[in-house]
């Protein structure tokens, strides 16, 4: 079983839809969970960061972590064409000097006007 | 605003050539990273450095070396480029104890012919 699994999509939704992006993982030692957004031919940019289980909201974006199920989600409300990008989940065992970030392979999202 | 600058966005090199990819960050970050990103394989860590002249191998260091002579600069070196090193290369940086705040450059697209 891969350490982090992410549905590659592609996912295509109409403008205004609620989008749900998900990752599952196998390593129960992961404690820090991140979502990155990557536009075509650009580097990833950090969108959301959460520690352990729970929810975190930032504007139209909500990150959810369920450690008991080893499942994380990113919800995008009122999706916009500018949200069209690849979304990468990432996780690590510690938030300190452990450099090892494990990434999902990314989900390609297209929001149609 | 954190800036990670990769000086070469698009390069075409011949098999066997020595290739240098340069990365500079302007936020006094201790950690610097080199990843490569390939379709279907996601992001893979090549090398990591947590201080000047210090380096650690990542998941796929074979065929690569790195140099960090100054804190703000991290170079990736392909000693003898091969076609299987055609990829997008991403440099990133973070504070020593803040893995959650890893910032990426825009990427360098390398084609080896």
Interface residues (C-beta under 8 A of the other chain):
Chain A: X32 X34 X36 X41 X42 X43 X44 X45 X46 X49 X88 X92 X94 X95 X96 X97 X98 X99 X100 X101 X103 X104 X105 X106
Chain B: X4 X31 X33 X40 X41 X42 X43 X45 X48 X50 X56 X90 X92 X96 X97 X98 X99 X100 X101 X102 X103 X104 X105 X106 X107 X109
